[in-house]
Amino acid sequence: MNLFGFKIGGAALAAIAAAALMLAAAIVAYLALDKIDTMIIRAVQQERQERDAYWQLEIQKANTKVAQAEAAQARAVIDIQADATDRVNAASQQLEEVRKRNEKLPPATGVGLDAARSRLLPK
């Protein structure tokens, strides 16, 4: 048999056919491995994206809890400050009332507190 102007025997033709089949099989195997590699890369990327989304959600939940706790603390501080202000104002009013009542009393005549002034003391 003549192939491209060369005389080729049956064994050589079989070897060429086998080599062509092996080359075709190698190309198919390469393409299959490339496709599998691409699939693996995509799966890894998708897994990373899912993992990142999960942890971003967890971080967001934790940040929300922290923000809520901070807001609750801020409200508690405001309530405590308001209560303290009310108590200070009440004590200031009581002190002012005691001072006014003390001014209305006659000057002390002896040593120590007289009965009227001792009634002004807190009980």
Secondary structure, 3 states (H helix, E strand, C coil): CEECCEECCHHHHHHHHHHHHHHHHHHHHHHHHHHHHHHHHHHHHHHHHHHHHHHHHHHHHHHHHHHHHHHHHHHHHHHHHHHHHHHHHHHHHHHHHHHHHHHHCCCCCCCCCCHHHHCCCCC
